[in-house]
Amino acid sequence: MEPVEQELVQRLAQTPAWLRAALTAGDHRLAAAEPDHWGIGDIIRHIRAADAIMSTRVFQILVREGAPLPAFDERAWGGLLAASGIPLEDQVAEFALRRAELVAMLRSLTPDQWQLSGQHELAGSVTVADVCRSVAEHESEHRAQLEGIVRG
């Protein structure tokens, strides 16, 4: 694995730990304080929804190069997660299992597999590396947001 991919995998591997930390440190801030802002619970569900959509694309590309990758609304997906009523602790635990599986699989990829691509209906051709980079960048943005909420 190239250094760039190693760094991506490391970033992806860290997400469950900082989600757990935010949930523990900010349990009094699970709901948003203001209607137009997200609380910790909203952010966790959003990250889970985005992960369910985007990480699945990695597997789709690897089993079918050129796979069609439909666009989904992660906010609508997150709304379904919220409506489920499953406690956030359980949602984070489920996320951690899925992420461990993704990270283990990514560590086994060859350099050529990182460059396999699928066809996203809006973004066009995207590689496994592109998808992983998008997930890592998206999660970094929300990590900063969570840390700000926890700090108060």
N, CA, C and O atoms as a GROMACS GRO file, in nm:
protein
  608
    1MET      N    1   0.085  -0.117   0.000
    1MET     CA    2   0.000   0.000   0.000
    1MET      C    3   0.090   0.125   0.000
    1MET      O    4   0.188   0.132   0.074
    2GLU      N    5   0.055   0.220  -0.083
    2GLU     CA    6   0.130   0.345  -0.094
    2GLU      C    7   0.108   0.432   0.030
    2GLU      O    8   0.007   0.416   0.099
    3PRO      N    9   0.201   0.522   0.060
    3PRO     CA   10   0.186   0.608   0.178
    3PRO      C   11   0.055   0.688   0.180
    3PRO      O   12  -0.003   0.707   0.287
    4VAL      N   13   0.010   0.735   0.065
    4VAL     CA   14  -0.115   0.812   0.060
    4VAL      C   15  -0.233   0.725   0.103
    4VAL      O   16  -0.318   0.768   0.181
    5GLU      N   17  -0.238   0.602   0.053
    5GLU     CA   18  -0.345   0.512   0.090
    5GLU      C   19  -0.334   0.471   0.238
    5GLU      O   20  -0.436   0.458   0.307
    6GLN      N   21  -0.211   0.452   0.286
    6GLN     CA   22  -0.192   0.419   0.428
    6GLN      C   23  -0.248   0.529   0.517
    6GLN      O   24  -0.314   0.502   0.617
    7GLU      N   25  -0.222   0.653   0.480
    7GLU     CA   26  -0.272   0.767   0.558
    7GLU      C   27  -0.424   0.772   0.554
    7GLU      O   28  -0.488   0.801   0.656
    8LEU      N   29  -0.484   0.746   0.439
    8LEU     CA   30  -0.630   0.743   0.427
    8LEU      C   31  -0.690   0.635   0.517
    8LEU      O   32  -0.787   0.659   0.589
    9VAL      N   33  -0.632   0.517   0.512
    9VAL     CA   34  -0.682   0.406   0.593
    9VAL      C   35  -0.671   0.439   0.742
    9VAL      O   36  -0.762   0.411   0.820
   10GLN      N   37  -0.560   0.499   0.780
   10GLN     CA   38  -0.542   0.538   0.921
   10GLN      C   39  -0.648   0.637   0.965
   10GLN      O   40  -0.705   0.625   1.073
   11ARG      N   41  -0.675   0.736   0.881
   11ARG     CA   42  -0.780   0.835   0.913
   11ARG      C   43  -0.916   0.767   0.928
   11ARG      O   44  -0.991   0.798   1.020
   12LEU      N   45  -0.946   0.676   0.838
   12LEU     CA   46  -1.074   0.606   0.844
   12LEU      C   47  -1.083   0.518   0.968
   12LEU      O   48  -1.190   0.503   1.028
   13ALA      N   49  -0.972   0.459   1.007
   13ALA     CA   50  -0.969   0.371   1.124
   13ALA      C   51  -0.994   0.448   1.254
   13ALA      O   52  -1.042   0.390   1.351
   14GLN      N   53  -0.963   0.575   1.257
   14GLN     CA   54  -0.975   0.654   1.379
   14GLN      C   55  -1.117   0.703   1.407
   14GLN      O   56  -1.149   0.737   1.521
   15THR      N   57  -1.201   0.707   1.308
   15THR     CA   58  -1.333   0.767   1.324
   15THR      C   59  -1.417   0.706   1.436
   15THR      O   60  -1.473   0.782   1.515
   16PRO      N   61  -1.428   0.574   1.449
   16PRO     CA   62  -1.511   0.522   1.558
   16PRO      C   63  -1.468   0.570   1.697
   16PRO      O   64  -1.553   0.598   1.782
   17ALA      N   65  -1.338   0.581   1.720
   17ALA     CA   66  -1.290   0.624   1.851
   17ALA      C   67  -1.332   0.768   1.881
   17ALA      O   68  -1.375   0.798   1.992
   18TRP      N   69  -1.319   0.857   1.783
   18TRP     CA   70  -1.358   0.995   1.814
   18TRP      C   71  -1.509   1.013   1.817
   18TRP      O   72  -1.557   1.106   1.882
   19LEU      N   73  -1.585   0.927   1.749
   19LEU     CA   74  -1.731   0.932   1.765
   19LEU      C   75  -1.770   0.890   1.906
   19LEU      O   76  -1.854   0.954   1.970
   20ARG      N   77  -1.708   0.783   1.955
   20ARG     CA   78  -1.735   0.739   2.093
   20ARG      C   79  -1.699   0.849   2.193
   20ARG      O   80  -1.774   0.875   2.287
   21ALA      N   81  -1.584   0.912   2.173
   21ALA     CA   82  -1.539   1.017   2.263
   21ALA      C   83  -1.636   1.136   2.263
   21ALA      O   84  -1.668   1.190   2.369
   22ALA      N   85  -1.682   1.175   2.146
   22ALA     CA   86  -1.778   1.287   2.138
   22ALA      C   87  -1.909   1.251   2.206
   22ALA      O   88  -1.969   1.334   2.274
   23LEU      N   89  -1.952   1.129   2.187
   23LEU     CA   90  -2.078   1.084   2.248
   23LEU      C   91  -2.067   1.085   2.400
   23LEU      O   92  -2.160   1.126   2.468
   24THR      N   93  -1.955   1.040   2.451
   24THR     CA   94  -1.933   1.035   2.596
   24THR      C   95  -1.916   1.174   2.654
   24THR      O   96  -1.976   1.208   2.756
   25ALA      N   97  -1.833   1.255   2.590
   25ALA     CA   98  -1.801   1.388   2.644
   25ALA      C   99  -1.916   1.487   2.629
   25ALA      O  100  -1.928   1.582   2.707
   26GLY      N  101  -2.000   1.464   2.531
   26GLY     CA  102  -2.105   1.562   2.503
   26GLY      C  103  -2.245   1.507   2.520
   26GLY      O  104  -2.337   1.552   2.452
   27ASP      N  105  -2.263   1.411   2.611
   27ASP     CA  106  -2.394   1.347   2.622
   27ASP      C  107  -2.504   1.447   2.657
   27ASP      O  108  -2.621   1.420   2.630
   28HIS      N  109  -2.468   1.561   2.715
   28HIS     CA  110  -2.567   1.664   2.746
   28HIS      C  111  -2.597   1.752   2.624
   28HIS      O  112  -2.683   1.839   2.631
   29ARG      N  113  -2.528   1.728   2.514
   29ARG     CA  114  -2.548   1.808   2.393
   29ARG      C  115  -2.590   1.721   2.274
   29ARG      O  116  -2.556   1.752   2.160
   30LEU      N  117  -2.662   1.614   2.300
   30LEU     CA  118  -2.702   1.525   2.192
   30LEU      C  119  -2.794   1.594   2.093
   30LEU      O  120  -2.783   1.575   1.972
   31ALA      N  121  -2.886   1.674   2.146
   31ALA     CA  122  -2.979   1.747   2.060
   31ALA      C  123  -2.922   1.886   2.032
   31ALA      O  124  -2.845   1.940   2.112
   32ALA      N  125  -2.959   1.942   1.920
   32ALA     CA  126  -2.911   2.076   1.885
   32ALA      C  127  -2.971   2.179   1.979
   32ALA      O  128  -3.087   2.169   2.019
   33ALA      N  129  -2.890   2.277   2.014
   33ALA     CA  130  -2.936   2.385   2.102
   33ALA      C  131  -3.027   2.482   2.027
   33ALA      O  132  -3.113   2.547   2.086
   34GLU      N  133  -3.006   2.491   1.896
   34GLU     CA  134  -3.084   2.583   1.813
   34GLU      C  135  -3.139   2.506   1.693
   34GLU      O  136  -3.077   2.410   1.648
   35PRO      N  137  -3.255   2.547   1.642
   35PRO     CA  138  -3.318   2.472   1.532
   35PRO      C  139  -3.234   2.457   1.406
   35PRO      O  140  -3.242   2.354   1.339
   36ASP      N  141  -3.152   2.557   1.373
   36ASP     CA  142  -3.074   2.551   1.249
   36ASP      C  143  -2.936   2.490   1.267
   36ASP      O  144  -2.855   2.493   1.174
   37HIS      N  145  -2.907   2.434   1.384
   37HIS     CA  146  -2.778   2.373   1.411
   37HIS      C  147  -2.795   2.225   1.440
   37HIS      O  148  -2.902   2.179   1.480
   38TRP      N  149  -2.687   2.151   1.420
   38TRP     CA  150  -2.690   2.008   1.448
   38TRP      C  151  -2.634   1.982   1.586
   38TRP      O  152  -2.539   2.047   1.630
   39GLY      N  153  -2.694   1.885   1.654
   39GLY     CA  154  -2.638   1.835   1.779
   39GLY      C  155  -2.551   1.714   1.750
   39GLY      O  156  -2.536   1.673   1.634
   40ILE      N  157  -2.494   1.659   1.853
   40ILE     CA  158  -2.406   1.543   1.839
   40ILE      C  159  -2.479   1.426   1.772
   40ILE      O  160  -2.424   1.360   1.684
   41GLY      N  161  -2.602   1.402   1.813
   41GLY     CA  162  -2.679   1.292   1.754
   41GLY      C  163  -2.701   1.310   1.605
   41GLY      O  164  -2.691   1.215   1.528
   42ASP      N  165  -2.730   1.434   1.564
   42ASP     CA  166  -2.750   1.463   1.421
   42ASP      C  167  -2.624   1.434   1.342
   42ASP      O  168  -2.629   1.375   1.234
   43ILE      N  169  -2.510   1.475   1.396
   43ILE     CA  170  -2.383   1.456   1.326
   43ILE      C  171  -2.348   1.308   1.318
   43ILE      O  172  -2.303   1.260   1.213
   44ILE      N  173  -2.367   1.235   1.427
   44ILE     CA  174  -2.338   1.091   1.424
   44ILE      C  175  -2.425   1.020   1.321
   44ILE      O  176  -2.375   0.938   1.244
   45ARG      N  177  -2.554   1.051   1.319
   45ARG     CA  178  -2.641   0.987   1.220
   45ARG      C  179  -2.602   1.026   1.078
   45ARG      O  180  -2.609   0.944   0.987
   46HIS      N  181  -2.560   1.151   1.059
   46HIS     CA  182  -2.517   1.195   0.927
   46HIS      C  183  -2.391   1.121   0.882
   46HIS      O  184  -2.382   1.078   0.767
   47ILE      N  185  -2.295   1.107   0.972
   47ILE     CA  186  -2.173   1.034   0.938
   47ILE      C  187  -2.207   0.888   0.906
   47ILE      O  188  -2.152   0.832   0.812
   48ARG      N  189  -2.295   0.828   0.984
   48ARG     CA  190  -2.336   0.690   0.957
   48ARG      C  191  -2.402   0.678   0.822
   48ARG      O  192  -2.374   0.585   0.746
   49ALA      N  193  -2.490   0.772   0.791
   49ALA     CA  194  -2.561   0.767   0.663
   49ALA      C  195  -2.463   0.782   0.547
   49ALA      O  196  -2.469   0.706   0.450
   50ALA      N  197  -2.374   0.879   0.557
   50ALA     CA  198  -2.276   0.900   0.450
   50ALA      C  199  -2.187   0.777   0.435
   50ALA      O  200  -2.153   0.737   0.323
   51ASP      N  201  -2.149   0.717   0.548
   51ASP     CA  202  -2.066   0.596   0.542
   51ASP      C  203  -2.142   0.481   0.476
   51ASP      O  204  -2.085   0.409   0.394
   52ALA      N  205  -2.268   0.464   0.511
   52ALA     CA  206  -2.346   0.355   0.452
   52ALA      C  207  -2.354   0.369   0.300
   52ALA      O  208  -2.352   0.269   0.227
   53ILE      N  209  -2.361   0.491   0.254
   53ILE     CA  210  -2.368   0.516   0.110
   53ILE      C  211  -2.230   0.503   0.046
   53ILE      O  212  -2.213   0.431  -0.052
   54MET      N  213  -2.132   0.572   0.102
   54MET     CA  214  -2.002   0.583   0.036
   54MET      C  215  -1.914   0.460   0.051
   54MET      O  216  -1.849   0.419  -0.044
   55SER      N  217  -1.912   0.401   0.169
   55SER     CA  218  -1.828   0.282   0.187
   55SER      C  219  -1.878   0.166   0.102
   55SER      O  220  -1.800   0.085   0.053
   56THR      N  221  -2.008   0.159   0.085
   56THR     CA  222  -2.066   0.055  -0.001
   56THR      C  223  -2.014   0.068  -0.143
   56THR      O  224  -1.998  -0.031  -0.213
   57ARG      N  225  -1.988   0.191  -0.186
   57ARG     CA  226  -1.936   0.213  -0.321
   57ARG      C  227  -1.800   0.148  -0.340
   57ARG      O  228  -1.770   0.098  -0.448
   58VAL      N  229  -1.719   0.148  -0.236
   58VAL     CA  230  -1.586   0.083  -0.245
   58VAL      C  231  -1.605  -0.065  -0.280
   58VAL      O  232  -1.541  -0.116  -0.372
   59PHE      N  233  -1.691  -0.132  -0.207
   59PHE     CA  234  -1.716  -0.274  -0.233
   59PHE      C  235  -1.776  -0.295  -0.372
   59PHE      O  236  -1.739  -0.389  -0.442
   60GLN      N  237  -1.868  -0.208  -0.412
   60GLN     CA  238  -1.929  -0.221  -0.544
   60GLN      C  239  -1.826  -0.210  -0.655
   60GLN      O  240  -1.827  -0.288  -0.751
   61ILE      N  241  -1.735  -0.114  -0.643
   61ILE     CA  242  -1.630  -0.095  -0.744
   61ILE      C  243  -1.538  -0.217  -0.748
   61ILE      O  244  -1.499  -0.263  -0.855
   62LEU      N  245  -1.503  -0.267  -0.630
   62LEU     CA  246  -1.409  -0.380  -0.625
   62LEU      C  247  -1.466  -0.509  -0.681
   62LEU      O  248  -1.392  -0.593  -0.733
   63VAL      N  249  -1.596  -0.527  -0.672
   63VAL     CA  250  -1.654  -0.650  -0.725
   63VAL      C  251  -1.706  -0.634  -0.868
   63VAL      O  252  -1.738  -0.732  -0.935
   64ARG      N  253  -1.715  -0.508  -0.913
   64ARG     CA  254  -1.763  -0.484  -1.050
   64ARG      C  255  -1.706  -0.352  -1.099
   64ARG      O  256  -1.769  -0.247  -1.085
   65GLU      N  257  -1.588  -0.358  -1.157
   65GLU     CA  258  -1.529  -0.234  -1.208
   65GLU      C  259  -1.626  -0.168  -1.305
   65GLU      O  260  -1.690  -0.234  -1.387
   66GLY      N  261  -1.636  -0.036  -1.293
   66GLY     CA  262  -1.730   0.040  -1.376
   66GLY      C  263  -1.872   0.038  -1.322
   66GLY      O  264  -1.964   0.084  -1.390
   67ALA      N  265  -1.890  -0.015  -1.202
   67ALA     CA  266  -2.024  -0.027  -1.143
   67ALA      C  267  -2.096   0.108  -1.143
   67ALA      O  268  -2.035   0.211  -1.116
   68PRO      N  269  -2.226   0.107  -1.173
   68PRO     CA  270  -2.303   0.230  -1.161
   68PRO      C  271  -2.320   0.264  -1.012
   68PRO      O  272  -2.357   0.178  -0.933
   69LEU      N  273  -2.293   0.388  -0.977
   69LEU     CA  274  -2.300   0.432  -0.837
   69LEU      C  275  -2.406   0.541  -0.826
   69LEU      O  276  -2.380   0.657  -0.857
   70PRO      N  277  -2.525   0.504  -0.781
   70PRO     CA  278  -2.632   0.604  -0.771
   70PRO      C  279  -2.605   0.706  -0.661
   70PRO      O  280  -2.540   0.676  -0.561
   71ALA      N  281  -2.655   0.825  -0.684
   71ALA     CA  282  -2.646   0.931  -0.582
   71ALA      C  283  -2.761   0.913  -0.484
   71ALA      O  284  -2.875   0.888  -0.524
   72PHE      N  285  -2.731   0.926  -0.357
   72PHE     CA  286  -2.833   0.919  -0.253
   72PHE      C  287  -2.822   1.042  -0.165
   72PHE      O  288  -2.714   1.100  -0.152
   73ASP      N  289  -2.933   1.082  -0.106
   73ASP     CA  290  -2.936   1.195  -0.014
   73ASP      C  291  -2.906   1.144   0.126
   73ASP      O  292  -2.989   1.079   0.189
   74GLU      N  293  -2.783   1.176   0.176
   74GLU     CA  294  -2.745   1.126   0.308
   74GLU      C  295  -2.829   1.187   0.419
   74GLU      O  296  -2.842   1.127   0.526
   75ARG      N  297  -2.887   1.304   0.398
   75ARG     CA  298  -2.975   1.362   0.501
   75ARG      C  299  -3.104   1.283   0.512
   75ARG      O  300  -3.154   1.260   0.622
   76ALA      N  301  -3.158   1.242   0.400
   76ALA     CA  302  -3.279   1.158   0.404
   76ALA      C  303  -3.246   1.023   0.468
   76ALA      O  304  -3.325   0.971   0.547
   77TRP      N  305  -3.130   0.968   0.434
   77TRP     CA  306  -3.086   0.841   0.493
   77TRP      C  307  -3.072   0.856   0.645
   77TRP      O  308  -3.116   0.771   0.721
   78GLY      N  309  -3.010   0.967   0.687
   78GLY     CA  310  -2.994   0.995   0.829
   78GLY      C  311  -3.128   1.010   0.899
   78GLY      O  312  -3.142   0.971   1.015
   79GLY      N  313  -3.226   1.067   0.830
   79GLY     CA  314  -3.360   1.079   0.886
   79GLY      C  315  -3.421   0.944   0.915
   79GLY      O  316  -3.491   0.926   1.015
   80LEU      N  317  -3.395   0.848   0.827
   80LEU     CA  318  -3.444   0.712   0.850
   80LEU      C  319  -3.377   0.651   0.972
   80LEU      O  320  -3.441   0.580   1.050
   81LEU      N  321  -3.247   0.678   0.988
   81LEU     CA  322  -3.175   0.628   1.106
   81LEU      C  323  -3.232   0.690   1.234
   81LEU      O  324  -3.247   0.621   1.335
   82ALA      N  325  -3.263   0.819   1.228
   82ALA     CA  326  -3.320   0.886   1.346
   82ALA      C  327  -3.456   0.828   1.381
   82ALA      O  328  -3.488   0.809   1.498
   83ALA      N  329  -3.535   0.800   1.279
   83ALA     CA  330  -3.670   0.747   1.302
   83ALA      C  331  -3.667   0.606   1.359
   83ALA      O  332  -3.766   0.560   1.416
   84SER      N  333  -3.556   0.536   1.344
   84SER     CA  334  -3.549   0.398   1.392
   84SER      C  335  -3.555   0.390   1.543
   84SER      O  336  -3.597   0.289   1.599
   85GLY      N  337  -3.512   0.496   1.609
   85GLY     CA  338  -3.513   0.497   1.756
   85GLY      C  339  -3.402   0.415   1.820
   85GLY      O  340  -3.403   0.396   1.941
   86ILE      N  341  -3.307   0.368   1.742
   86ILE     CA  342  -3.196   0.290   1.797
   86ILE      C  343  -3.104   0.386   1.873
   86ILE      O  344  -3.066   0.490   1.819
   87PRO      N  345  -3.068   0.353   1.996
   87PRO     CA  346  -2.983   0.442   2.075
   87PRO      C  347  -2.851   0.474   2.002
   87PRO      O  348  -2.796   0.390   1.931
   88LEU      N  349  -2.804   0.597   2.022
   88LEU     CA  350  -2.681   0.639   1.956
   88LEU      C  351  -2.562   0.551   1.991
   88LEU      O  352  -2.476   0.527   1.906
   89GLU      N  353  -2.555   0.504   2.113
   89GLU     CA  354  -2.444   0.416   2.152
   89GLU      C  355  -2.442   0.291   2.064
   89GLU      O  356  -2.336   0.246   2.022
   90ASP      N  357  -2.560   0.237   2.037
   90ASP     CA  358  -2.570   0.118   1.951
   90ASP      C  359  -2.537   0.153   1.806
   90ASP      O  360  -2.476   0.073   1.734
   91GLN      N  361  -2.577   0.272   1.762
   91GLN     CA  362  -2.546   0.314   1.626
   91GLN      C  363  -2.395   0.330   1.606
   91GLN      O  364  -2.341   0.293   1.503
   92VAL      N  365  -2.329   0.387   1.707
   92VAL     CA  366  -2.184   0.402   1.698
   92VAL      C  367  -2.116   0.266   1.701
   92VAL      O  368  -2.018   0.244   1.629
   93ALA      N  369  -2.166   0.174   1.782
   93ALA     CA  370  -2.109   0.038   1.787
   93ALA      C  371  -2.123  -0.031   1.651
   93ALA      O  372  -2.030  -0.097   1.605
   94GLU      N  373  -2.238  -0.016   1.588
   94GLU     CA  374  -2.258  -0.076   1.455
   94GLU      C  375  -2.166  -0.012   1.353
   94GLU      O  376  -2.108  -0.081   1.269
   95PHE      N  377  -2.153   0.120   1.360
   95PHE     CA  378  -2.061   0.191   1.271
   95PHE      C  379  -1.919   0.138   1.288
   95PHE      O  380  -1.848   0.116   1.189
   96ALA      N  381  -1.877   0.119   1.414
   96ALA     CA  382  -1.741   0.071   1.441
   96ALA      C  383  -1.716  -0.065   1.378
   96ALA      O  384  -1.607  -0.089   1.326
   97LEU      N  385  -1.813  -0.154   1.383
   97LEU     CA  386  -1.798  -0.286   1.321
   97LEU      C  387  -1.784  -0.275   1.169
   97LEU      O  388  -1.697  -0.338   1.109
   98ARG      N  389  -1.871  -0.194   1.109
   98ARG     CA  390  -1.864  -0.175   0.963
   98ARG      C  391  -1.731  -0.112   0.923
   98ARG      O  392  -1.671  -0.150   0.822
   99ARG      N  393  -1.686  -0.016   1.002
   99ARG     CA  394  -1.562   0.053   0.969
   99ARG      C  395  -1.443  -0.040   0.984
   99ARG      O  396  -1.351  -0.036   0.902
  100ALA      N  397  -1.443  -0.125   1.086
  100ALA     CA  398  -1.333  -0.221   1.104
  100ALA      C  399  -1.326  -0.314   0.983
  100ALA      O  400  -1.217  -0.347   0.936
  101GLU      N  401  -1.440  -0.355   0.934
  101GLU     CA  402  -1.445  -0.441   0.816
  101GLU      C  403  -1.389  -0.368   0.694
  101GLU      O  404  -1.310  -0.425   0.618
  102LEU      N  405  -1.429  -0.243   0.674
  102LEU     CA  406  -1.379  -0.164   0.561
  102LEU      C  407  -1.228  -0.146   0.570
  102LEU      O  408  -1.157  -0.167   0.472
  103VAL      N  409  -1.179  -0.107   0.687
  103VAL     CA  410  -1.036  -0.082   0.705
  103VAL      C  411  -0.955  -0.210   0.679
  103VAL      O  412  -0.852  -0.205   0.612
  104ALA      N  413  -1.002  -0.322   0.732
  104ALA     CA  414  -0.930  -0.448   0.711
  104ALA      C  415  -0.925  -0.482   0.562
  104ALA      O  416  -0.822  -0.526   0.511
  105MET      N  417  -1.035  -0.461   0.493
  105MET     CA  418  -1.038  -0.490   0.350
  105MET      C  419  -0.946  -0.395   0.274
  105MET      O  420  -0.872  -0.439   0.186
  106LEU      N  421  -0.948  -0.266   0.308
  106LEU     CA  422  -0.863  -0.168   0.239
  106LEU      C  423  -0.715  -0.202   0.256
  106LEU      O  424  -0.636  -0.182   0.164
  107ARG      N  425  -0.678  -0.252   0.373
  107ARG     CA  426  -0.538  -0.287   0.398
  107ARG      C  427  -0.492  -0.403   0.310
  107ARG      O  428  -0.372  -0.423   0.292
  108SER      N  429  -0.586  -0.479   0.256
  108SER     CA  430  -0.549  -0.594   0.173
  108SER      C  431  -0.540  -0.560   0.024
  108SER      O  432  -0.502  -0.646  -0.056
  109LEU      N  433  -0.575  -0.438  -0.014
  109LEU     CA  434  -0.580  -0.404  -0.156
  109LEU      C  435  -0.443  -0.385  -0.217
  109LEU      O  436  -0.348  -0.342  -0.152
  110THR      N  437  -0.434  -0.420  -0.343
  110THR     CA  438  -0.314  -0.392  -0.422
  110THR      C  439  -0.322  -0.249  -0.474
  110THR      O  440  -0.429  -0.189  -0.475
  111PRO      N  441  -0.208  -0.193  -0.518
  111PRO     CA  442  -0.212  -0.059  -0.576
  111PRO      C  443  -0.309  -0.049  -0.694
  111PRO      O  444  -0.376   0.054  -0.712
  112ASP      N  445  -0.318  -0.153  -0.775
  112ASP     CA  446  -0.411  -0.151  -0.888
  112ASP      C  447  -0.556  -0.146  -0.843
  112ASP      O  448  -0.638  -0.080  -0.906
  113GLN      N  449  -0.588  -0.215  -0.735
  113GLN     CA  450  -0.726  -0.214  -0.686
  113GLN      C  451  -0.768  -0.076  -0.636
  113GLN      O  452  -0.885  -0.038  -0.648
  114TRP      N  453  -0.674  -0.001  -0.580
  114TRP     CA  454  -0.706   0.135  -0.535
  114TRP      C  455  -0.747   0.224  -0.652
  114TRP      O  456  -0.816   0.324  -0.633
  115GLN      N  457  -0.705   0.188  -0.774
  115GLN     CA  458  -0.733   0.269  -0.892
  115GLN      C  459  -0.854   0.221  -0.973
  115GLN      O  460  -0.889   0.283  -1.073
  116LEU      N  461  -0.916   0.112  -0.930
  116LEU     CA  462  -1.038   0.069  -0.997
  116LEU      C  463  -1.145   0.176  -0.981
  116LEU      O  464  -1.144   0.250  -0.883
  117SER      N  465  -1.236   0.185  -1.078
  117SER     CA  466  -1.333   0.294  -1.073
  117SER      C  467  -1.475   0.246  -1.101
  117SER      O  468  -1.499   0.140  -1.158
  118GLY      N  469  -1.567   0.331  -1.057
  118GLY     CA  470  -1.709   0.313  -1.084
  118GLY      C  471  -1.761   0.442  -1.145
  118GLY      O  472  -1.690   0.542  -1.153
  119GLN      N  473  -1.887   0.439  -1.189
  119GLN     CA  474  -1.947   0.555  -1.254
  119GLN      C  475  -2.056   0.614  -1.165
  119GLN      O  476  -2.167   0.562  -1.158
  120HIS      N  477  -2.022   0.723  -1.098
  120HIS     CA  478  -2.120   0.793  -1.014
  120HIS      C  479  -2.212   0.872  -1.105
  120HIS      O  480  -2.167   0.937  -1.199
  121GLU      N  481  -2.341   0.867  -1.075
  121GLU     CA  482  -2.436   0.931  -1.167
  121GLU      C  483  -2.422   1.082  -1.175
  121GLU      O  484  -2.465   1.142  -1.274
  122LEU      N  485  -2.361   1.146  -1.075
  122LEU     CA  486  -2.340   1.291  -1.080
  122LEU      C  487  -2.194   1.329  -1.098
  122LEU      O  488  -2.163   1.422  -1.172
  123ALA      N  489  -2.103   1.258  -1.032
  123ALA     CA  490  -1.961   1.294  -1.031
  123ALA      C  491  -1.882   1.229  -1.144
  123ALA      O  492  -1.767   1.266  -1.168
  124GLY      N  493  -1.940   1.132  -1.213
  124GLY     CA  494  -1.867   1.064  -1.318
  124GLY      C  495  -1.778   0.953  -1.262
  124GLY      O  496  -1.814   0.888  -1.164
  125SER      N  497  -1.664   0.933  -1.324
  125SER     CA  498  -1.574   0.824  -1.286
  125SER      C  499  -1.505   0.856  -1.153
  125SER      O  500  -1.444   0.962  -1.137
  126VAL      N  501  -1.515   0.763  -1.058
  126VAL     CA  502  -1.449   0.778  -0.928
  126VAL      C  503  -1.379   0.647  -0.894
  126VAL      O  504  -1.432   0.539  -0.916
  127THR      N  505  -1.257   0.660  -0.841
  127THR     CA  506  -1.179   0.542  -0.803
  127THR      C  507  -1.204   0.507  -0.657
  127THR      O  508  -1.264   0.584  -0.582
  128VAL      N  509  -1.157   0.390  -0.618
  128VAL     CA  510  -1.162   0.349  -0.477
  128VAL      C  511  -1.091   0.455  -0.393
  128VAL      O  512  -1.142   0.494  -0.288
  129ALA      N  513  -0.974   0.500  -0.438
  129ALA     CA  514  -0.900   0.603  -0.366
  129ALA      C  515  -0.981   0.733  -0.354
  129ALA      O  516  -0.980   0.797  -0.249
  130ASP      N  517  -1.050   0.770  -0.461
  130ASP     CA  518  -1.134   0.892  -0.458
  130ASP      C  519  -1.244   0.880  -0.352
  130ASP      O  520  -1.268   0.973  -0.276
  131VAL      N  521  -1.310   0.766  -0.350
  131VAL     CA  522  -1.419   0.746  -0.254
  131VAL      C  523  -1.364   0.753  -0.112
  131VAL      O  524  -1.423   0.820  -0.026
  132CYS      N  525  -1.254   0.685  -0.087
  132CYS     CA  526  -1.196   0.686   0.048
  132CYS      C  527  -1.152   0.826   0.089
  132CYS      O  528  -1.170   0.865   0.204
  133ARG      N  529  -1.096   0.899  -0.004
  133ARG     CA  530  -1.055   1.037   0.024
  133ARG      C  531  -1.177   1.122   0.059
  133ARG      O  532  -1.172   1.202   0.152
  134SER      N  533  -1.284   1.105  -0.015
  134SER     CA  534  -1.407   1.181   0.012
  134SER      C  535  -1.462   1.149   0.151
  134SER      O  536  -1.504   1.239   0.224
  135VAL      N  537  -1.463   1.021   0.186
  135VAL     CA  538  -1.512   0.981   0.319
  135VAL      C  539  -1.425   1.044   0.427
  135VAL      O  540  -1.478   1.101   0.522
  136ALA      N  541  -1.294   1.034   0.413
  136ALA     CA  542  -1.202   1.088   0.514
  136ALA      C  543  -1.217   1.240   0.528
  136ALA      O  544  -1.217   1.292   0.640
  137GLU      N  545  -1.229   1.310   0.417
  137GLU     CA  546  -1.243   1.455   0.422
  137GLU      C  547  -1.376   1.494   0.485
  137GLU      O  548  -1.382   1.586   0.567
  138HIS      N  549  -1.481   1.426   0.448
  138HIS     CA  550  -1.614   1.452   0.504
  138HIS      C  551  -1.614   1.431   0.655
  138HIS      O  552  -1.668   1.512   0.730
  139GLU      N  553  -1.554   1.323   0.698
  139GLU     CA  554  -1.550   1.294   0.841
  139GLU      C  555  -1.463   1.394   0.917
  139GLU      O  556  -1.494   1.429   1.031
  140SER      N  557  -1.356   1.442   0.856
  140SER     CA  558  -1.271   1.542   0.920
  140SER      C  559  -1.348   1.672   0.946
  140SER      O  560  -1.333   1.734   1.051
  141GLU      N  561  -1.430   1.711   0.849
  141GLU     CA  562  -1.512   1.832   0.867
  141GLU      C  563  -1.606   1.815   0.987
  141GLU      O  564  -1.619   1.906   1.069
  142HIS      N  565  -1.668   1.701   0.996
  142HIS     CA  566  -1.763   1.679   1.104
  142HIS      C  567  -1.694   1.653   1.238
  142HIS      O  568  -1.751   1.677   1.344
  143ARG      N  569  -1.572   1.604   1.232
  143ARG     CA  570  -1.496   1.587   1.358
  143ARG      C  571  -1.473   1.724   1.422
  143ARG      O  572  -1.492   1.741   1.542
  144ALA      N  573  -1.432   1.820   1.340
  144ALA     CA  574  -1.411   1.955   1.391
  144ALA      C  575  -1.542   2.012   1.446
  144ALA      O  576  -1.542   2.079   1.550
  145GLN      N  577  -1.650   1.985   1.379
  145GLN     CA  578  -1.781   2.031   1.424
  145GLN      C  579  -1.816   1.968   1.560
  145GLN      O  580  -1.861   2.037   1.651
  146LEU      N  581  -1.795   1.837   1.573
  146LEU     CA  582  -1.822   1.768   1.699
  146LEU      C  583  -1.735   1.822   1.812
  146LEU      O  584  -1.783   1.846   1.923
  147GLU      N  585  -1.607   1.841   1.784
  147GLU     CA  586  -1.517   1.892   1.887
  147GLU      C  587  -1.561   2.031   1.935
  147GLU      O  588  -1.550   2.062   2.053
  148GLY      N  589  -1.610   2.112   1.843
  148GLY     CA  590  -1.661   2.244   1.880
  148GLY      C  591  -1.783   2.234   1.971
  148GLY      O  592  -1.796   2.312   2.066
  149ILE      N  593  -1.871   2.142   1.942
  149ILE     CA  594  -1.990   2.124   2.026
  149ILE      C  595  -1.951   2.076   2.165
  149ILE      O  596  -2.002   2.125   2.265
  150VAL      N  597  -1.861   1.980   2.170
  150VAL     CA  598  -1.819   1.925   2.299
  150VAL      C  599  -1.750   2.032   2.384
  150VAL      O  600  -1.774   2.040   2.505
  151ARG      N  601  -1.666   2.114   2.321
  151ARG     CA  602  -1.599   2.222   2.394
  151ARG      C  603  -1.699   2.325   2.444
  151ARG      O  604  -1.676   2.392   2.545
  152GLY      N  605  -1.810   2.337   2.372
  152GLY     CA  606  -1.915   2.431   2.412
  152GLY      C  607  -1.885   2.567   2.369
  152GLY      O  608  -1.963   2.658   2.395
   0.00000   0.00000   0.00000
